Amino acid sequence: MKAAASISLDCDETHWPLAILVAEAAVNPEDIRSSVDQIASWLERSEPFALLLIVACNPVPPWDATTVEMAVQRIESAGEAIHRSLLGIAIVAPSVIFDTAWQSLARLRLDMPLEIFEKGTHAVEWLRRSVLAPANIAVDSL
C-alpha cells in the first residue's frame, strides 16, 4: 500500500484500475489537499480508473468553506482529465454520515456515477457492474 502524505489517509493502487483511498480518522484540510493531490497523480496517467473511497471514521467533520473552495477549484481545473479518466466513485461510510457526505459531494459538482454504501462489498460490486464493466475493465484481484 502506498501511503499518502497524511497519516490519516492511505492510498492503494495495487488493484489498479481500481484506486482505493482510505480515511482512517477524521480528515482535516491538509488531508483533503493530500487526497486531491493523489487523485491528480492518478489522473496524470491518462488511464481510465474507478475510485473506492473508504471512510472508516465516524463522523467526518464537515469541510470548511476554504477547503470546499479549494477542492472545487482543483476539480474544475482538472475537469477534462476527470471526465476522460475517472469513471466513477463509490464511497463506503457509516450510515450516520450519509447526509453530510452527500452535501459535501454536491458542492463538488461531479458529473459521473457516484454512490455511497455502508458495506465495502456492495461498493466494489457496484463499481464492477456499473462503472468498470461498461468500460470493458475487469478487476479480478478483489
Stockholm file with secondary structure:
# STOCKHOLM 1.0

chainA/1-142         MKAAASISLDCDETHWPLAILVAEAAVNPEDIRSSVDQIASWLERSEPFALLLIVACNPVPPWDATTVEMAVQRIESAGEAIHRSLLGIAIVAPSVIFDTAWQSLARLRLDMPLEIFEKGTHAVEWLRRSVLAPANIAVDSL
#=GR chainA/1-142 SS CEECSSTTEEEEEEETTEEEEEECSCCCHHHHHHHHHHHHHHHTTTCCEEEEEEECSSCCCCCCHHHHHHHHHHHHHTHHHHHHHEEEEEEECCGGGHHHHHHHHHHHTCCSCEEEESSHHHHHHHIIIIIIGGGTCCCCCC
#=GC SS_cons         CEECSSTTEEEEEEETTEEEEEECSCCCHHHHHHHHHHHHHHHTTTCCEEEEEEECSSCCCCCCHHHHHHHHHHHHHTHHHHHHHEEEEEEECCGGGHHHHHHHHHHHTCCSCEEEESSHHHHHHHIIIIIIGGGTCCCCCC
//
